[in-house]
């Protein structure tokens, strides 16, 4: 479990314990119901903020998925694109039951981190990549430069990055979190061979999504 969980988990657990204590001593359906609801919420928060270990594949040319979820879009970027002209983008949708930590797709240095204010459209909508609140991370590795976007969704209202510009990242290393249902976009430069298709499910840090030519 990641450290960000405890600010939510501890108050819920204390409230659940208090309600359970009152229910045991005083009884009554309202107290028992409240204790049950708070206990269920505590369990869900612990589940949501899980950070399971992942086996990161070896190989100098591999790009791994930055997040768990379903590939909902693969597209070629226009030559006029200001971030990755002529490159390719992969969009991954995270539902509320996916692991929500985000991981570095390559080994490298966080060259730039930009926070963009925006809207909170449903994350499965392609327009969310353009208009929603997001963190934009530029990671420069020994072989290539990749952009990762943590995109907030309809329920997700916070995108978090714990890494600062200038810090190194290992491939598959956790660098941040998106709280509740969201989207992650990966922008790849021209010449990289994609290894995923729309509809495939991927795991952050372990699924290979592209290969540097």
C-alpha positions in Angstrom: 0.0 0.0 0.0 1.3 3.5 -0.8 1.8 6.2 1.8 -0.9 8.4 0.3 -3.5 6.0 1.5 -3.2 6.7 5.1 -4.7 10.2 5.1 -8.0 8.5 4.0 -7.6 5.1 5.6 -6.9 6.1 9.2 -9.9 8.4 9.7 -12.2 5.9 8.1 -10.8 3.0 10.2 -11.2 5.1 13.4 -14.8 6.1 12.5 -15.6 2.4 11.7 -14.1 1.3 15.0 -16.1 4.0 16.9 -19.4 3.0 15.3 -18.7 -0.6 15.9 -18.0 0.1 19.6 -21.2 2.1 20.0 -23.2 -0.6 18.1 -21.8 -3.4 20.4 -22.7 -1.4 23.6 -25.9 0.4 22.5 -27.2 -1.7 19.6 -29.6 -0.4 17.1 -29.8 -0.9 13.3 -28.6 2.6 12.5 -25.3 2.1 14.3 -24.7 -1.4 12.9 -25.4 -0.1 9.4 -23.1 2.8 9.8 -20.4 0.5 11.2 -20.9 -1.8 8.2 -20.7 1.0 5.6 -17.6 2.6 7.2 -15.9 -0.8 7.4 -16.7 -1.4 3.7 -15.3 2.0 2.8 -12.1 1.3 4.7 -11.7 -2.0 2.9 -12.2 -0.3 -0.5 -9.7 2.5 0.2 -7.1 -0.1 1.3 -7.8 -2.0 -2.0 -7.7 1.0 -4.2 -4.3 2.3 -2.9 -2.6 -1.1 -3.3 0.8 -1.2 -5.0 1.5 -4.8 -6.0 5.0 -5.8 -6.9 5.6 -6.1 -10.7 8.3 -8.0 -12.6 9.9 -5.4 -14.9 11.1 -6.9 -18.2 14.8 -6.7 -19.0 16.0 -5.2 -22.3 17.4 -1.8 -23.4 14.9 -1.1 -26.1 11.6 -1.8 -24.3 8.9 0.6 -23.3 6.6 -0.6 -20.5 3.1 0.5 -19.7 2.9 3.3 -17.2 -0.4 2.1 -15.8 -2.8 -0.8 -15.4 -5.9 -0.7 -17.6 -7.3 -1.1 -21.1 -5.8 0.4 -24.2 -8.7 2.6 -25.6 -6.8 4.5 -28.3 -3.7 4.2 -30.5 -3.1 7.1 -32.9 -0.5 8.8 -35.0 0.2 12.4 -34.0 0.2 15.1 -36.7 3.4 16.7 -37.8 2.1 20.0 -36.3 1.7 18.5 -32.8 3.6 20.7 -30.4 4.6 17.9 -28.0 5.6 15.0 -30.2 5.3 15.9 -33.9 4.8 12.9 -36.1 4.9 10.5 -33.2 2.4 8.0 -31.8 0.1 8.1 -28.8 -1.3 5.3 -26.6 -4.2 6.0 -24.3 -4.9 3.7 -21.3 -8.2 3.9 -19.4 -8.1 3.0 -15.7 -11.4 2.0 -14.1 -12.0 2.3 -10.4 -10.9 -1.2 -9.7 -7.5 -1.0 -11.5 -4.3 -0.3 -9.6 -3.8 3.5 -9.8 -0.1 4.1 -9.2 1.7 5.3 -12.3 5.2 4.0 -13.4 8.0 5.2 -15.6 7.9 3.5 -19.0 11.6 3.8 -19.6 14.8 4.4 -17.6 15.8 8.1 -17.7 15.5 11.5 -16.1 12.4 13.5 -15.5 13.3 16.4 -17.7 10.1 18.4 -17.3 6.9 18.3 -15.2 3.9 20.5 -16.1 0.6 20.7 -14.3 -2.4 21.8 -16.5 -5.7 22.8 -15.0 -8.7 21.6 -16.8 -12.1 19.9 -16.8 -13.2 16.5 -15.5 -14.8 14.8 -18.4 -15.2 11.0 -18.3 -11.7 9.5 -18.8 -12.8 7.1 -21.5 -13.7 10.1 -23.7 -10.8 10.9 -26.1 -11.4 14.6 -25.5 -10.3 14.1 -21.9 -6.7 13.9 -23.1 -7.0 17.5 -24.4 -9.2 19.3 -21.9 -9.0 17.5 -18.5 -6.8 18.3 -15.6 -3.4 16.6 -16.0 0.3 16.3 -15.2 2.6 16.1 -18.2 5.9 14.4 -17.6 8.7 14.4 -20.1 11.2 11.6 -19.5 14.5 11.5 -21.4 16.3 8.2 -21.5 19.5 7.1 -23.1 17.7 6.0 -26.3 14.6 8.1 -26.6 12.3 10.8 -25.0 8.8 9.9 -24.0 5.9 12.0 -22.6 3.5 10.6 -20.1 0.2 12.3 -19.1 -1.7 11.6 -15.9 -5.2 12.6 -16.9 -7.9 13.2 -14.3 -11.4 11.7 -15.0 -15.0 12.2 -14.0 -14.4 10.8 -10.6 -10.6 11.3 -10.3 -10.1 14.8 -9.0 -6.4 14.7 -8.2 -3.3 13.8 -10.2 -0.2 13.4 -8.1 3.5 13.1 -9.1 6.1 12.5 -6.3 9.1 12.9 -8.6 10.7 16.3 -9.4 12.5 17.4 -12.5 16.1 16.3 -12.6 15.5 13.1 -10.7 16.4 9.8 -12.2 13.7 7.1 -12.8 14.2 3.4 -13.3 12.0 1.6 -15.8 8.8 0.5 -13.9 9.5 2.8 -10.9 6.4 4.3 -9.3 6.4 8.1 -9.7 2.8 9.1 -8.9 -0.9 8.3 -8.5 -4.3 9.2 -9.9 -7.1 9.0 -7.4 -10.1 7.0 -8.7 -11.0 6.3 -12.3 -8.7 8.0 -14.8 -6.6 7.9 -18.0 -2.9 7.8 -18.8 -1.5 8.8 -22.2 1.9 7.9 -23.6 3.4 10.0 -26.4 6.1 8.2 -28.4 8.5 9.7 -31.0 8.5 8.6 -34.6 10.3 5.3 -35.3 9.1 3.4 -32.3 7.4 0.1 -32.9 4.1 -0.4 -31.1 3.4 -3.7 -29.4 -0.2 -3.2 -28.2 -3.6 -2.7 -29.9 -6.9 -1.1 -28.9 -8.8 -3.4 -26.5 -5.7 -5.0 -24.9 -5.3 -4.9 -21.1 -2.0 -3.9 -19.8 -0.2 -3.9 -16.4 1.9 -1.0 -15.3 5.6 -1.8 -15.2 5.4 -5.2 -16.7 3.5 -5.1 -20.0 5.6 -4.1 -23.0 3.8 -1.5 -25.1 6.5 -0.4 -27.5 10.1 -1.1 -28.6 12.7 1.5 -29.7 13.8 0.6 -33.2 
